[in-house]
């Protein structure tokens, strides 16, 4: 097959962007399986009729206009919307009706609703995301398919020797990562917490840094390399991701592949990936976070069965095969 991947130019602003990485991971995996992949550049001319599949990944401000023009040339348009909202579905649905095409008044959600008639298949990463597409955009279930994300690192072949600490990796100053509550849980319940990752503002990091400096059981390593990250995954008994808002939580998935017990937010789709083998927490409750991490640190039964489950269900090969199977169905219709 010849597959075109389309993303918004917005995703080129930062070197690390989850949506672009998702599209690139799929593209590379498809090419390894013998398919031709075109990463669409708007400056190039394209023979749209020649593509077997045109896959739009992530929010695109031009979605409605693009698909409306494209559908007359090629009807095999698929879309991965990437919905990470925590807004109630009724609000999300209401906003999708805010617009008037005749007056050229619109918003992104309204454009998505109108564009759905031009799209053959919607790919989501979880049932949580599928419910938003189905309920908020009135998309039939037959047009929605769950294609989970894969972990992106080489899997651990043997269950590693673990140390009794909790690991967290993220952009630590991002409010949605909920790092302050995680730190407060470590202070109250006195477990060892190691933090790694980047910060986007010294001012935002200051209250985090002040707490770290006052408590010997909490340490911050800064931004780490891929090799250092894998070494941390291998050593940590627990990985905690008590986010307020999270799409999949790839770092937790990777940590599980390296034998970490997982403590994950109850909000959104991430908990679906663990087959009831993770500790689920209310991210707004410091006591729930602390108690669940304590339980996970004492738990010798969650692993290595979780590690084996994640490696089998969410390898790049497994997830790419699901995508290819769906593509083939569309092309054969």
C-alpha angles and dihedrals in degrees: 000000000000110000128188118206117203125191134165119268085233089079091064094068096082126043091225114050121155095211094051091046089052091053093044092049091052092045094052092046092050092050091051088056091055102264123130115238126194118197099209116237112190090217091063126080114242134199093215093184090065096061117095092203133015108201119193112198123199134348110331119187089208096050099117097044092042097050093041090056095039101049093074089058100038128007096190094096119147129181138204103197098188100214112189098160126135093196116122112266093241090059092045090050093047092054090053088067094053105107146067118218094197091057092039090238115141150131131215095264091050090051091050091053092052093043093055091083088063095050125085101195137015118209117204132179099223145009087256090061092042090057091054092051093046099044103031099041097029091236116164114248089237089068094051124081130177112229105171123212118254128226109258103213132079108271124248109255097201131030104260130226107268134217123210102254140102119238129204126181125183145100089302096203093054106111093215091061089066095215096156093059090046090053092047089052090052090050094049097042095035098226121149112261125189118193126196135172142071134304126216098200134028089209093055091045095053098084090046092049092049092056093046092053092051096053126058094201092066125068136174120212099184123224111344134202123247090257092051091047093054090048089053092048089052094052102039118095091199137026116198126199107168093166124171089214126018136154101201107328100229095191091060091049090051091047090053089053087059094051103265120149105238130229108186139175120266090219120095132345106319095090090060091071096066105061093228090304097113133075109251118210140189100239092209094056114081091190093052090050092048097045094047092050090050090052091048092050090054095044116104095168104065092072146090089016091063091049091052092046094052092046091053099042103036108034115133090246093053095047094044091052089056090053093048092048090055093046090052092053090053094047093048094053 
